[in-house]
Amino acid sequence: VDGESKDIVEAGGVGIGIQPESATQLADAVLRLASDRALYAEISSCGRGYAEREFDRNVLADRYIEVIQRLSS
C-alpha cells in the first residue's frame, strides 16, 4: 500500500506491504512469514515496541506539549 500506511509499516519494520485487494500478494506474505521464522520474530518484536514509542497517548501528549511550548517561546 502506498502512502502513510506503507510509511508506518516500513518505518517501524512491523509488516510486509502489499497492494490493496491483492489476494496473491497477501497469500505470499502469509506464506513468507510462516516459512521465515526469523522474519516473523523480527516483525513481531518490532510491532509492540513501535506502537508504544510512536502511538502511546502519553507519548503523543508529551510531544504535543513540547511543540506548543516551542511555539509559545
C-alpha positions in Angstrom: 0.0 0.0 0.0 1.4 3.4 -0.9 1.1 6.4 1.3 1.0 6.8 5.1 0.2 3.1 5.8 3.2 2.0 3.9 5.4 4.6 5.6 4.3 3.4 9.0 4.9 -0.3 8.2 8.4 0.4 6.7 9.5 2.9 9.4 8.6 0.5 12.2 9.7 -2.7 10.4 6.3 -4.0 11.5 5.0 -5.9 8.5 5.0 -6.7 4.8 3.4 -4.2 2.5 1.0 -5.5 -0.2 -1.2 -3.8 -2.8 -4.8 -3.4 -1.7 -7.2 -6.3 -2.7 -4.3 -8.5 -3.9 -5.1 -12.0 -2.7 -1.9 -13.3 -4.3 0.3 -10.8 -2.5 -1.5 -11.4 0.8 -1.1 -15.2 0.4 2.6 -14.7 -0.5 3.2 -12.5 2.6 1.5 -15.0 4.9 3.5 -17.9 3.4 6.7 -15.9 3.7 6.0 -15.2 7.4 5.1 -18.8 8.0 8.3 -20.1 6.4 10.7 -17.5 7.6 10.7 -17.7 11.4 13.4 -15.1 11.8 11.4 -12.5 9.8 8.3 -13.4 11.8 10.2 -12.9 15.1 11.7 -9.6 13.9 8.3 -8.2 12.8 6.6 -9.5 15.9 9.1 -7.9 18.3 9.2 -4.6 16.4 5.4 -4.2 16.4 4.7 -3.7 20.0 7.7 -1.5 20.6 7.0 0.7 17.7 3.3 1.1 18.8 4.4 2.0 22.3 7.0 4.5 21.1 5.0 6.2 18.4 1.3 5.9 19.2 1.0 5.7 23.0 -1.3 8.5 24.2 1.1 9.7 26.9 4.0 9.9 24.4 1.9 11.8 21.9 0.6 14.2 24.6 4.2 14.9 25.7 5.2 15.6 22.1 2.2 17.9 21.6 3.1 19.8 24.8 6.7 20.2 23.6 5.5 21.6 20.3 3.2 24.1 22.0 6.0 25.2 24.4 8.4 25.7 21.5 5.9 27.7 19.5 4.9 29.9 22.5 8.6 30.7 23.4 
